Amino acid sequence: CPPEDELPPGIKSCSDFNGGPQVMADITISNGMKMFIDGTFMAGAEICVSDNGAALPEELFVFINTPMGGMSPTPTQLSIIDSTCSGQGLTLLTSYGSLNLVHYINSCQGD
């Protein structure tokens, strides 16, 4: 994560733990109540976050952990992302902690 005073627009906070994310990671993306992503991914993998055509919630919590082969994973990063259009918002080609936003589809406006 960058220092707090250098966070890009749209990221509310970002914290690294235990050396930060590695080449493979368990990634969980939720709004605190509903899970959107929960799986193990290699660095560079493309992940699609969606809510079956509904608008995403205003905040997304991104947990990145080192996989531990069935044992409790080791936390390496937590980011809170503002996914609203009216707030700081998401910006293409911007890093949000370990995630890079490379494509955005809005069902009302298209790509």
Backbone as CSV, one residue per row, in Angstrom:
resi,resn,N_x,N_y,N_z,CA_x,CA_y,CA_z,C_x,C_y,C_z
1,CYS,0.841,-1.193,0.000,0.000,0.000,0.000,0.880,1.248,0.000
2,PRO,0.410,2.275,-0.674,1.142,3.540,-0.596,0.911,4.193,0.764
3,PRO,1.727,5.179,1.135,1.485,5.912,2.384,0.096,6.566,2.362
4,GLU,-0.500,6.763,3.536,-1.852,7.324,3.642,-2.025,8.619,2.852
5,ASP,-1.005,9.488,2.847,-1.143,10.772,2.147,-0.975,10.633,0.629
6,GLU,-0.693,9.415,0.132,-0.540,9.180,-1.305,-1.573,8.196,-1.855
7,LEU,-2.628,7.910,-1.066,-3.655,6.989,-1.541,-4.373,7.593,-2.741
8,PRO,-4.647,6.795,-3.783,-5.347,7.329,-4.959,-6.801,7.637,-4.622
9,PRO,-7.438,8.502,-5.406,-8.867,8.755,-5.194,-9.632,7.437,-5.268
10,GLY,-10.589,7.279,-4.382,-11.408,6.079,-4.391,-11.000,5.040,-3.376
11,ILE,-9.786,5.123,-2.842,-9.397,4.168,-1.807,-9.435,4.887,-0.467
12,LYS,-10.272,4.369,0.426,-10.463,5.008,1.728,-9.350,4.657,2.697
13,SER,-8.858,3.431,2.615,-7.727,3.038,3.450,-7.080,1.796,2.860
14,CYS,-5.823,1.592,3.224,-5.079,0.416,2.761,-4.008,0.118,3.799
15,SER,-3.957,-1.121,4.264,-2.973,-1.525,5.264,-2.341,-2.839,4.862
16,ASP,-1.003,-2.910,4.930,-0.273,-4.141,4.667,0.078,-4.813,5.993
17,PHE,0.099,-6.158,5.979,0.468,-6.952,7.148,1.402,-8.058,6.691
18,ASN,2.267,-8.522,7.561,3.098,-9.705,7.311,3.813,-9.670,5.968
19,GLY,4.361,-8.530,5.584,5.134,-8.422,4.347,4.325,-8.103,3.106
20,GLY,3.023,-7.950,3.232,2.191,-7.611,2.082,1.881,-8.814,1.206
21,PRO,1.036,-8.617,0.193,0.603,-9.708,-0.689,1.764,-10.374,-1.426
22,GLN,1.571,-11.675,-1.699,2.574,-12.484,-2.380,2.100,-12.833,-3.787
23,VAL,2.764,-13.800,-4.443,2.452,-14.182,-5.825,1.077,-14.851,-5.933
24,MET,0.687,-15.611,-4.929,-0.630,-16.239,-4.894,-1.328,-15.734,-3.637
25,ALA,-2.646,-15.476,-3.745,-3.353,-14.928,-2.592,-4.792,-15.410,-2.542
26,ASP,-5.293,-15.558,-1.310,-6.724,-15.735,-1.093,-7.317,-14.338,-1.071
27,ILE,-8.291,-14.080,-1.930,-8.892,-12.746,-2.032,-10.372,-12.836,-1.711
28,THR,-10.804,-11.979,-0.810,-12.207,-11.872,-0.441,-12.622,-10.431,-0.647
29,ILE,-13.709,-10.224,-1.398,-14.247,-8.881,-1.612,-15.706,-8.906,-1.192
30,SER,-16.068,-8.020,-0.268,-17.432,-7.984,0.245,-17.808,-6.548,0.598
31,ASN,-19.049,-6.373,1.007,-19.469,-5.077,1.540,-19.693,-5.195,3.039
32,GLY,-19.206,-6.256,3.631,-19.389,-6.495,5.055,-20.582,-7.386,5.338
33,MET,-21.508,-7.480,4.374,-22.679,-8.326,4.545,-22.802,-9.362,3.432
34,LYS,-22.390,-9.011,2.238,-22.523,-9.885,1.080,-21.149,-10.119,0.455
35,MET,-20.854,-11.389,0.137,-19.586,-11.767,-0.470,-19.709,-11.679,-1.993
36,PHE,-18.751,-10.983,-2.639,-18.730,-10.884,-4.094,-17.637,-11.755,-4.703
37,ILE,-16.504,-11.868,-4.024,-15.378,-12.695,-4.474,-14.829,-13.433,-3.258
38,ASP,-14.526,-14.718,-3.416,-13.896,-15.494,-2.354,-13.158,-16.646,-3.030
39,GLY,-11.857,-16.475,-3.230,-11.101,-17.511,-3.904,-9.612,-17.267,-3.874
40,THR,-8.860,-18.202,-4.434,-7.403,-18.103,-4.509,-7.020,-17.736,-5.934
41,PHE,-6.170,-16.718,-6.068,-5.801,-16.186,-7.379,-4.301,-15.979,-7.455
42,MET,-3.749,-16.135,-8.665,-2.352,-15.818,-8.933,-2.244,-14.319,-9.220
43,ALA,-1.073,-13.746,-8.983,-0.838,-12.344,-9.329,-1.100,-12.162,-10.814
44,GLY,-1.777,-11.090,-11.184,-2.090,-10.803,-12.571,-3.416,-11.373,-13.043
45,ALA,-4.085,-12.158,-12.199,-5.378,-12.737,-12.580,-6.420,-11.636,-12.720
46,GLU,-7.352,-11.836,-13.658,-8.455,-10.892,-13.829,-9.630,-11.380,-12.992
47,ILE,-10.160,-10.505,-12.152,-11.262,-10.835,-11.256,-12.427,-9.918,-11.597
48,CYS,-13.596,-10.499,-11.785,-14.786,-9.710,-12.094,-15.642,-9.602,-10.841
49,VAL,-15.840,-8.381,-10.362,-16.670,-8.136,-9.191,-18.027,-7.654,-9.688
50,SER,-19.077,-8.416,-9.378,-20.414,-8.021,-9.827,-21.449,-8.452,-8.809
51,ASP,-22.637,-7.896,-8.959,-23.766,-8.259,-8.099,-24.952,-8.644,-8.979
52,ASN,-24.684,-9.519,-9.959,-25.727,-10.025,-10.864,-26.545,-8.909,-11.509
53,GLY,-25.869,-7.876,-11.988,-26.538,-6.783,-12.692,-26.969,-5.634,-11.809
54,ALA,-26.986,-5.821,-10.496,-27.348,-4.740,-9.579,-26.125,-3.855,-9.334
55,ALA,-26.368,-2.628,-8.905,-25.270,-1.715,-8.583,-24.472,-2.268,-7.403
56,LEU,-23.166,-2.092,-7.462,-22.325,-2.501,-6.336,-22.576,-1.571,-5.149
57,PRO,-22.313,-2.046,-3.940,-22.495,-1.193,-2.765,-21.499,-0.032,-2.764
58,GLU,-21.719,0.925,-1.872,-20.883,2.127,-1.831,-19.457,1.860,-1.367
59,GLU,-19.254,0.817,-0.580,-17.916,0.461,-0.117,-17.662,-1.006,-0.378
60,LEU,-16.438,-1.310,-0.798,-16.001,-2.687,-0.945,-14.817,-2.916,-0.012
61,PHE,-14.864,-4.006,0.744,-13.781,-4.391,1.633,-12.993,-5.494,0.943
62,VAL,-11.706,-5.268,0.709,-10.854,-6.227,0.005,-9.849,-6.786,1.006
63,PHE,-9.959,-8.103,1.269,-9.039,-8.797,2.159,-8.143,-9.682,1.304
64,ILE,-6.836,-9.530,1.458,-5.873,-10.357,0.728,-5.037,-11.106,1.751
65,ASN,-5.033,-12.426,1.607,-4.343,-13.296,2.555,-3.427,-14.254,1.817
66,THR,-2.361,-14.695,2.490,-1.500,-15.734,1.938,-2.170,-17.077,2.189
67,PRO,-2.389,-17.877,1.124,-3.020,-19.197,1.323,-2.144,-20.083,2.201
68,MET,-2.797,-20.850,3.074,-2.052,-21.702,3.997,-2.432,-23.170,3.872
69,GLY,-2.980,-23.594,2.728,-3.268,-25.009,2.502,-4.206,-25.625,3.512
70,GLY,-5.364,-25.021,3.727,-6.354,-25.569,4.643,-6.271,-25.003,6.047
71,MET,-5.140,-24.416,6.409,-5.017,-23.774,7.719,-5.529,-22.343,7.585
72,SER,-5.637,-21.650,8.696,-6.071,-20.258,8.661,-5.079,-19.438,7.844
73,PRO,-5.574,-18.655,6.862,-4.659,-17.850,6.031,-4.019,-16.720,6.836
74,THR,-2.857,-16.269,6.354,-2.149,-15.155,6.982,-2.570,-13.863,6.298
75,PRO,-3.159,-12.906,7.043,-3.579,-11.643,6.405,-2.380,-10.852,5.912
76,THR,-2.491,-10.311,4.677,-1.405,-9.511,4.127,-1.846,-8.112,3.711
77,GLN,-3.155,-7.901,3.442,-3.599,-6.554,3.076,-5.104,-6.411,3.260
78,LEU,-5.518,-5.231,3.724,-6.930,-4.854,3.799,-7.068,-3.497,3.141
79,SER,-7.980,-3.400,2.164,-8.279,-2.125,1.507,-9.773,-1.880,1.588
80,ILE,-10.143,-0.625,1.751,-11.546,-0.224,1.693,-11.674,0.726,0.516
81,ILE,-12.530,0.340,-0.446,-12.654,1.080,-1.704,-14.011,1.759,-1.792
82,ASP,-14.014,3.037,-2.147,-15.225,3.810,-2.404,-15.662,3.487,-3.832
83,SER,-16.760,2.775,-3.985,-17.196,2.379,-5.329,-18.392,3.192,-5.814
84,THR,-18.600,4.367,-5.214,-19.705,5.228,-5.647,-19.300,6.064,-6.848
85,CYS,-20.280,6.578,-7.546,-20.013,7.518,-8.646,-19.918,8.941,-8.109
86,SER,-20.509,9.194,-6.955,-20.552,10.557,-6.424,-19.393,10.884,-5.481
87,GLY,-18.755,9.878,-4.914,-17.661,10.129,-3.976,-16.335,10.258,-4.699
88,GLN,-15.266,9.740,-4.080,-13.951,9.745,-4.722,-13.987,8.890,-5.978
89,GLY,-14.794,7.831,-5.937,-15.035,6.999,-7.107,-13.863,6.160,-7.561
90,LEU,-14.140,5.265,-8.498,-13.133,4.399,-9.088,-12.571,5.037,-10.345
91,THR,-11.297,4.833,-10.596,-10.636,5.384,-11.775,-9.917,4.252,-12.488
92,LEU,-10.173,4.107,-13.788,-9.499,3.054,-14.555,-7.990,3.215,-14.508
93,LEU,-7.300,2.087,-14.551,-5.839,1.989,-14.558,-5.214,2.518,-13.272
94,THR,-5.979,2.514,-12.192,-5.484,2.947,-10.889,-5.304,1.728,-9.998
95,SER,-4.278,1.738,-9.142,-4.061,0.670,-8.178,-4.817,0.974,-6.903
96,TYR,-5.571,-0.014,-6.458,-6.292,0.064,-5.188,-5.685,-0.996,-4.287
97,GLY,-4.594,-0.626,-3.612,-3.832,-1.619,-2.887,-3.219,-2.567,-3.897
98,SER,-3.473,-3.850,-3.754,-2.922,-4.848,-4.681,-3.759,-5.028,-5.934
99,LEU,-4.932,-4.418,-5.980,-5.805,-4.564,-7.147,-5.618,-3.402,-8.107
100,ASN,-5.636,-3.701,-9.397,-5.597,-2.672,-10.439,-6.920,-2.714,-11.181
101,LEU,-7.600,-1.580,-11.272,-8.860,-1.507,-12.010,-8.533,-1.308,-13.480
102,VAL,-8.815,-2.324,-14.302,-8.465,-2.255,-15.716,-9.670,-2.186,-16.635
103,HIS,-10.867,-2.507,-16.132,-12.054,-2.479,-16.972,-13.274,-2.264,-16.080
104,TYR,-14.204,-1.494,-16.563,-15.427,-1.232,-15.809,-16.603,-1.287,-16.774
105,ILE,-17.628,-2.034,-16.401,-18.831,-2.109,-17.215,-20.015,-1.637,-16.374
106,ASN,-20.728,-0.685,-16.900,-21.936,-0.186,-16.253,-23.099,-0.600,-17.153
107,SER,-24.022,-1.389,-16.625,-25.099,-1.921,-17.462,-25.983,-0.826,-18.061
108,CYS,-26.014,0.350,-17.437,-26.810,1.459,-17.981,-26.071,2.187,-19.086
109,GLN,-24.743,2.315,-18.962,-23.960,3.117,-19.903,-23.077,2.284,-20.813
110,GLY,-22.885,1.027,-20.543,-21.998,0.183,-21.351,-20.564,0.290,-20.892
111,ASP,-19.620,-0.140,-21.743,-18.179,-0.122,-21.378,-17.667,1.296,-21.274
